[in-house]
Amino acid sequence: MEIKELAELLRQCWCKETSYDPTGWTKSNPAWGQCAVTAFIVTDYFSGDLIAAGAILPNGARTPHYFNRIEGNIVDLTQEQFPEGTVISDIQVVVEGFCVERDRDFFAASTHERYKLLKSKLETLLKNQKKE
């Protein structure tokens, strides 16, 4: 699977239950609050490092943001959640060679539950595609 294919499949799976902020999640911005769980799934398929940063929105609000580094390249499948003018700052490698099962205690249990839900939705979608 290519990263672009995974990105499209994940977009189909994102929902308010997989979002860190379900009250802010909308169908018009399905990437909202999906960064950590999406980054976890990217490492399931492509390995690499988990990156943490701060996102400073144009209104001054700050929120954490997670994405990946694979073979030295930044891969951020949820950057679209932020409005134009958002600044990503304080970038740091959280876990080199991140593995959800090995490193799951690094995150809150609720994040791991959201990851499991998103992973299940993705696996169901993949199974259904194979049947077609």
ChimeraX attribute file (.defattr): number of C-alpha atoms within 10 A of each C-alpha:
attribute: neighborCount
match mode: 1-to-1
recipient: residues
	/A:1	7
	/A:2	8
	/A:3	13
	/A:4	10
	/A:5	9
	/A:6	17
	/A:7	16
	/A:8	11
	/A:9	16
	/A:10	24
	/A:11	16
	/A:12	13
	/A:13	19
	/A:14	24
	/A:15	22
	/A:16	19
	/A:17	16
	/A:18	29
	/A:19	25
	/A:20	18
	/A:21	12
	/A:22	14
	/A:23	10
	/A:24	12
	/A:25	21
	/A:26	13
	/A:27	10
	/A:28	8
	/A:29	15
	/A:30	22
	/A:31	24
	/A:32	24
	/A:33	28
	/A:34	31
	/A:35	23
	/A:36	26
	/A:37	25
	/A:38	29
	/A:39	26
	/A:40	26
	/A:41	20
	/A:42	25
	/A:43	20
	/A:44	15
	/A:45	12
	/A:46	15
	/A:47	18
	/A:48	23
	/A:49	24
	/A:50	24
	/A:51	22
	/A:52	21
	/A:53	18
	/A:54	17
	/A:55	21
	/A:56	18
	/A:57	16
	/A:58	13
	/A:59	9
	/A:60	10
	/A:61	9
	/A:62	14
	/A:63	12
	/A:64	15
	/A:65	22
	/A:66	26
	/A:67	25
	/A:68	29
	/A:69	21
	/A:70	15
	/A:71	10
	/A:72	9
	/A:73	9
	/A:74	13
	/A:75	17
	/A:76	18
	/A:77	23
	/A:78	23
	/A:79	18
	/A:80	12
	/A:81	17
	/A:82	18
	/A:83	11
	/A:84	9
	/A:85	10
	/A:86	18
	/A:87	16
	/A:88	18
	/A:89	13
	/A:90	10
	/A:91	14
	/A:92	12
	/A:93	16
	/A:94	15
	/A:95	14
	/A:96	13
	/A:97	15
	/A:98	21
	/A:99	17
	/A:100	18
	/A:101	10
	/A:102	8
	/A:103	11
	/A:104	14
	/A:105	10
	/A:106	12
	/A:107	11
	/A:108	9
	/A:109	11
	/A:110	11
	/A:111	19
	/A:112	19
	/A:113	14
	/A:114	20
	/A:115	22
	/A:116	16
	/A:117	18
	/A:118	23
	/A:119	20
	/A:120	13
	/A:121	19
	/A:122	20
	/A:123	14
	/A:124	13
	/A:125	15
	/A:126	12
	/A:127	11
	/A:128	10
	/A:129	9
	/A:130	8
	/A:131	6
	/A:132	5
